[in-house]
């Protein structure tokens, strides 16, 4: 891993879910309150794979649409 550190501005980061991994300008970094460290090539590859899998999962969930058991509000409580 590189020992180079870089202070991060929250407005210019792309955090991976709730992790300490952040992508900035095409480079993955591990971020802490005291600074950040660039990831090595193997960890970068794994983070790219994880980010792609998470994006695919988000798209799959979005494509499902609303749950089948959800009814329009006017039908709730009415039986036939």
Protein Blocks (a to p, Z undefined) as FASTA:
>chain_A
ZZbdcdddfklcccehjbfbdceehiacdddfkbccdddfklmmmmmmmmmmmmmmmmmm
mmnopafkbccfklgopaZZ
